[in-house]
Amino acid sequence: MRKLDAGDLKNLCLLKHYRIIRKWACKNNGLNDAELELLIYLDCINHFTKKDFKMGTYSYSWNNRRWNKLLKEGWIIVWRHRNRTTQKYNIYTISFKLKQLISRIYRIMLGDEDIPTSLRRNKIMKGDSYINKVLITSIKNVNKDNKL
């Protein structure tokens, strides 16, 4: 198997539309940028503890309620419960819906899939604010660029 280098990633143009794709993912899933990037970080860890979560939050803005929100909304699930004798703490993993979202983000970044443009599948397409109107134009440009 060949190892990727920086030139290979540059040729893929992987990060070209990252900002627009991240905005789409956040607005349609009730997340902010820091939460999405933290969840991508936790996806790379696979199984993690609350301590691992806290280590990942050091580079993001402080939000005391972030852990509870992600757990309550089903982005993070308990993989192994603690039992107070042999397992002193819970071990967590990311949920199926987050795995699907991250996979979809990667497919869009690689150009295998377009960002949805229907009102039913994309809240941004309502165009109810100036930011959303600008994002609509950007989404159309991303989709057009993926077809090339």
Backbone bond lengths (Angstrom), bond angles and torsions (degrees), N, CA, C in turn:
res aa  C-N    CA-C-N  psi(-1)  N-CA   C-N-CA  omega(-1)  CA-C   N-CA-C  phi
1 M - - - 1.453 - - 1.530 108.71 -
2 R 1.301 116.21 135.18 1.459 122.15 -178.72 1.519 110.25 -84.88
3 K 1.317 116.13 137.73 1.456 121.75 179.30 1.530 109.50 -85.35
4 L 1.335 116.67 136.91 1.457 121.25 177.75 1.523 110.26 -75.48
5 D 1.316 116.06 145.78 1.456 119.91 172.93 1.532 108.53 -123.01
6 A 1.315 116.71 178.79 1.461 121.84 -175.33 1.531 111.68 -60.06
7 G 1.321 117.28 -37.40 1.460 121.04 179.72 1.522 112.54 -64.07
8 D 1.337 116.24 -37.37 1.467 120.13 178.27 1.528 110.89 -63.63
9 L 1.331 116.07 -43.57 1.461 119.86 179.05 1.523 111.39 -66.09
10 K 1.320 116.88 -37.93 1.463 120.48 177.91 1.523 110.39 -63.95
11 N 1.328 117.30 -41.93 1.460 120.88 -179.88 1.521 112.53 -65.33
12 L 1.328 116.89 -27.60 1.462 120.83 176.70 1.521 111.94 -73.96
13 C 1.336 117.08 -17.51 1.476 122.46 -175.29 1.522 110.37 55.03
14 L 1.311 115.45 41.46 1.461 121.75 -173.32 1.523 112.92 -62.16
15 L 1.304 117.82 -37.84 1.463 120.62 -175.13 1.528 113.42 -97.48
16 K 1.304 117.15 7.02 1.462 121.35 -175.62 1.526 112.54 -57.46
17 H 1.303 117.78 -44.51 1.468 121.96 -176.69 1.526 111.72 -114.54
18 Y 1.328 117.51 21.79 1.466 120.77 -175.36 1.528 112.39 -57.33
19 R 1.323 117.45 -42.68 1.472 120.64 -176.80 1.524 111.40 -61.77
20 I 1.317 118.15 -44.89 1.470 121.65 -179.05 1.530 109.99 -67.12
21 I 1.320 116.68 -42.29 1.470 120.80 179.88 1.524 109.95 -64.63
22 R 1.324 117.02 -41.05 1.474 121.01 178.18 1.521 110.54 -63.76
23 K 1.344 117.57 -43.38 1.474 120.75 178.40 1.529 110.57 -61.45
24 W 1.334 116.78 -42.35 1.471 120.30 178.28 1.528 110.45 -61.22
25 A 1.321 116.94 -47.22 1.465 120.81 -177.97 1.522 111.01 -63.38
26 C 1.308 117.60 -41.25 1.464 120.95 -178.42 1.525 111.61 -68.01
27 K 1.330 117.22 -48.50 1.467 120.47 -176.69 1.524 112.50 -65.44
28 N 1.311 117.87 -31.98 1.459 120.23 -177.68 1.517 113.46 -89.37
29 N 1.323 118.03 -5.26 1.462 120.12 -179.04 1.522 113.35 -126.13
30 G 1.321 117.82 9.93 1.459 121.44 176.17 1.514 113.82 67.34
31 L 1.322 117.49 31.61 1.460 122.26 178.93 1.521 109.34 -114.64
32 N 1.336 115.87 160.07 1.459 118.18 169.28 1.526 107.87 -103.89
33 D 1.326 116.11 174.66 1.470 120.34 -174.15 1.527 111.83 -60.14
34 A 1.330 116.52 -43.30 1.470 120.47 -178.13 1.523 110.96 -64.21
35 E 1.321 117.46 -40.10 1.468 120.47 -179.85 1.523 111.10 -65.58
36 L 1.331 117.06 -43.67 1.462 119.93 179.78 1.526 111.20 -63.15
37 E 1.319 117.10 -45.78 1.458 119.75 -179.24 1.525 111.41 -67.07
38 L 1.329 117.52 -34.59 1.458 120.96 175.63 1.528 110.80 -65.90
39 L 1.328 117.11 -39.69 1.463 120.58 177.91 1.527 111.50 -66.81
40 I 1.325 117.64 -35.20 1.466 120.56 175.34 1.528 109.56 -65.27
41 Y 1.331 116.74 -40.10 1.474 121.58 176.01 1.534 110.40 -60.49
42 L 1.330 117.06 -45.11 1.468 120.65 -179.27 1.527 111.33 -67.78
43 D 1.322 117.53 -30.69 1.461 120.88 175.90 1.524 110.69 -60.92
44 C 1.316 116.70 -36.55 1.465 120.58 179.74 1.527 111.71 -70.42
45 I 1.318 117.65 -26.87 1.468 121.36 179.87 1.525 110.69 -77.91
46 N 1.328 117.38 -33.29 1.462 124.71 -178.68 1.529 111.35 81.56
47 H 1.324 119.86 -80.16 1.463 122.42 177.16 1.513 107.78 -109.88
48 F 1.323 116.78 133.68 1.454 119.85 -173.02 1.528 110.70 -147.24
49 T 1.309 114.76 163.27 1.464 121.68 176.55 1.527 108.15 -108.80
50 K 1.313 115.59 175.49 1.456 119.37 177.27 1.528 110.26 -64.76
51 K 1.327 117.08 -29.82 1.464 121.34 177.05 1.536 110.38 -64.42
52 D 1.349 117.55 -41.81 1.463 121.33 175.98 1.526 110.80 -61.09
53 F 1.333 116.19 -40.19 1.458 121.79 177.83 1.531 109.94 -60.08
54 K 1.331 116.19 -45.69 1.467 119.74 -179.96 1.519 111.28 -64.32
55 M 1.329 117.50 -36.53 1.467 120.64 176.89 1.528 110.42 -63.21
56 G 1.321 117.21 -36.76 1.457 121.27 179.84 1.512 113.63 -72.84
57 T 1.336 117.72 -21.99 1.463 120.45 -176.77 1.526 113.24 -84.16
58 Y 1.313 118.51 -6.66 1.461 119.99 -177.34 1.518 113.35 -61.03
59 S 1.307 118.47 -30.72 1.457 120.26 -177.65 1.531 112.97 -91.62
60 Y 1.336 117.73 5.24 1.460 121.19 179.91 1.516 110.05 -117.80
61 S 1.321 115.91 166.12 1.448 119.82 177.64 1.530 109.65 -62.86
62 W 1.311 115.74 145.62 1.452 120.78 -176.26 1.523 110.43 -73.42
63 N 1.325 115.42 130.18 1.450 122.01 175.57 1.520 106.80 -142.64
64 N 1.311 115.87 109.21 1.455 122.11 -175.09 1.524 112.48 -65.07
65 R 1.318 117.50 -26.15 1.469 121.33 -174.80 1.525 113.53 -98.28
66 R 1.319 118.26 2.51 1.474 122.19 -174.72 1.526 111.72 -59.91
67 W 1.325 118.19 -46.58 1.467 122.26 -178.21 1.527 110.33 -58.22
68 N 1.337 116.13 -50.90 1.467 120.09 -177.85 1.526 111.72 -63.85
69 K 1.326 117.56 -37.95 1.463 120.82 179.14 1.527 110.63 -63.54
70 L 1.332 116.91 -47.54 1.465 120.17 -177.96 1.524 111.65 -66.35
71 L 1.334 116.40 -35.06 1.467 120.83 177.82 1.528 110.59 -70.97
72 K 1.337 116.74 -44.35 1.464 121.82 -178.11 1.535 112.27 -66.26
73 E 1.343 116.31 -38.40 1.465 120.07 -178.63 1.524 113.03 -82.85
74 G 1.333 117.54 -0.72 1.455 120.53 173.06 1.518 115.49 85.39
75 W 1.334 117.98 17.42 1.466 119.89 176.82 1.515 110.54 -80.19
76 I 1.339 115.43 -31.03 1.464 122.72 177.71 1.521 106.77 -119.21
77 I 1.337 117.46 137.13 1.463 121.03 177.46 1.529 109.94 -129.12
78 V 1.332 114.83 157.25 1.464 119.96 178.22 1.518 108.34 -76.51
79 W 1.315 116.82 126.16 1.462 122.10 177.78 1.523 110.41 -92.15
80 R 1.343 116.12 -39.82 1.460 121.09 176.39 1.522 108.26 -141.85
81 H 1.340 115.45 123.45 1.467 120.44 179.16 1.525 110.41 -77.38
82 R 1.315 114.90 150.40 1.464 118.84 174.75 1.514 109.00 -78.78
83 N 1.343 117.02 155.64 1.456 119.62 177.69 1.532 112.29 -126.80
84 R 1.317 115.37 10.88 1.469 123.83 174.78 1.530 114.52 68.79
85 T 1.331 118.99 -2.50 1.462 119.82 177.12 1.526 110.42 -116.92
86 T 1.315 117.12 -67.45 1.465 119.28 -179.69 1.526 112.41 -92.56
87 Q 1.326 118.24 -35.85 1.468 121.89 176.27 1.524 107.80 -105.52
88 K 1.310 116.16 106.96 1.461 121.29 -173.62 1.531 113.01 -82.40
89 Y 1.333 118.25 -12.35 1.453 120.83 -178.32 1.527 109.47 -150.17
90 N 1.326 115.54 157.18 1.462 121.14 176.27 1.525 110.11 -72.40
91 I 1.322 115.18 149.54 1.458 120.75 170.83 1.530 106.42 -114.83
92 Y 1.322 115.46 134.10 1.456 121.65 -173.98 1.518 110.62 -113.81
93 T 1.319 114.94 163.68 1.454 122.76 173.06 1.521 107.59 -146.02
94 I 1.306 117.06 169.58 1.455 119.06 178.36 1.527 109.37 -83.21
95 S 1.315 116.47 155.36 1.460 121.56 -175.91 1.525 111.12 -82.33
96 F 1.324 114.88 168.22 1.462 121.32 178.43 1.522 110.83 -61.98
97 K 1.345 116.56 -40.05 1.471 118.37 -178.34 1.530 111.24 -65.47
98 L 1.337 117.77 -32.51 1.459 119.86 176.44 1.525 110.99 -72.37
99 K 1.333 117.21 -38.97 1.469 119.72 176.41 1.524 110.45 -59.55
100 Q 1.327 116.23 -40.91 1.465 121.07 178.73 1.524 110.75 -64.64
101 L 1.344 116.90 -43.22 1.460 120.91 -179.84 1.526 110.86 -63.33
102 I 1.323 117.46 -46.25 1.459 120.98 -179.04 1.530 110.68 -64.30
103 S 1.320 117.02 -41.52 1.467 120.35 176.96 1.528 110.84 -61.20
104 R 1.317 115.63 -40.31 1.462 119.84 179.60 1.526 111.20 -66.44
105 I 1.341 116.97 -40.14 1.463 120.80 176.72 1.524 109.97 -59.45
106 Y 1.331 116.52 -45.15 1.469 120.21 179.13 1.529 111.61 -63.30
107 R 1.339 116.97 -41.37 1.468 119.57 178.95 1.525 111.41 -63.34
108 I 1.341 116.76 -39.01 1.463 120.12 178.40 1.529 110.08 -68.34
109 M 1.338 116.75 -40.72 1.464 120.03 179.34 1.525 111.65 -63.20
110 L 1.327 116.57 -35.18 1.464 120.79 179.48 1.525 112.75 -81.26
111 G 1.333 117.40 -9.50 1.458 120.95 179.52 1.509 114.15 86.94
112 D 1.338 117.60 9.41 1.460 121.01 179.01 1.526 112.25 -77.94
113 E 1.322 116.83 -20.08 1.463 121.80 -175.53 1.523 107.92 -142.70
114 D 1.321 116.64 149.18 1.460 121.75 177.34 1.522 110.22 -94.17
115 I 1.326 115.72 157.42 1.462 120.60 171.31 1.522 106.47 -72.28
116 P 1.336 118.54 132.13 1.471 120.15 -178.33 1.533 111.56 -59.60
117 T 1.315 115.41 143.19 1.462 119.84 179.53 1.525 112.81 -118.74
118 S 1.320 118.24 7.14 1.464 120.13 178.05 1.528 109.72 -86.86
119 L 1.308 116.21 151.41 1.469 121.06 178.44 1.526 112.04 -61.81
120 R 1.315 116.25 -34.17 1.456 120.72 -177.50 1.523 112.27 -68.94
121 R 1.319 117.48 -33.45 1.465 121.06 -174.53 1.518 114.25 -105.79
122 N 1.345 117.19 -0.74 1.451 120.11 -177.74 1.530 109.95 -148.65
123 K 1.326 116.86 108.45 1.464 122.28 -177.67 1.524 112.25 -64.84
124 I 1.298 117.50 -26.13 1.471 121.85 -178.57 1.522 110.89 -63.54
125 M 1.327 117.27 -31.83 1.468 121.91 -173.60 1.528 113.50 -66.93
126 K 1.336 117.89 -9.42 1.469 120.01 174.46 1.519 110.39 -64.72
127 G 1.324 116.40 -31.23 1.459 120.38 178.78 1.508 113.17 65.92
128 D 1.328 117.73 34.53 1.458 121.51 -175.22 1.532 114.27 -82.76
129 S 1.304 118.49 -1.85 1.465 121.38 175.81 1.525 108.84 -142.67
130 Y 1.307 114.83 165.20 1.467 119.49 -179.73 1.530 110.81 -61.62
131 I 1.339 116.90 -42.29 1.465 121.01 -179.77 1.521 110.35 -60.07
132 N 1.340 116.70 -42.60 1.464 119.81 179.61 1.533 111.60 -65.67
133 K 1.334 117.03 -36.86 1.466 119.60 178.49 1.521 110.54 -64.90
134 V 1.329 116.94 -39.59 1.463 120.68 177.08 1.533 109.93 -66.47
135 L 1.335 116.85 -41.19 1.463 120.85 179.08 1.528 111.89 -64.80
136 I 1.326 117.85 -34.62 1.468 121.30 177.21 1.528 109.81 -59.10
137 T 1.318 116.25 -46.01 1.465 120.34 178.14 1.526 110.46 -62.15
138 S 1.324 116.28 -42.74 1.469 120.35 179.87 1.519 111.41 -64.84
139 I 1.337 116.97 -40.66 1.472 121.03 179.23 1.524 110.30 -62.58
140 K 1.317 116.19 -42.26 1.469 118.84 177.90 1.517 111.45 -62.85
141 N 1.340 116.64 -37.41 1.466 120.14 177.41 1.528 111.54 -67.42
142 V 1.346 117.21 -38.97 1.462 120.58 177.53 1.517 110.31 -62.94
143 N 1.332 116.43 -46.63 1.465 120.24 -179.72 1.527 111.65 -63.94
144 K 1.336 116.59 -39.28 1.462 119.90 178.37 1.540 110.28 -66.21
145 D 1.326 116.44 -39.21 1.456 121.46 179.84 1.534 111.33 -66.57
146 N 1.336 116.85 -34.10 1.465 120.71 178.98 1.527 111.76 -68.71
147 K 1.316 117.36 -27.37 1.470 120.43 -178.33 1.529 111.68 -77.22
148 L 1.338 117.60 -20.44 1.465 120.94 -177.95 1.478 113.17 -71.03
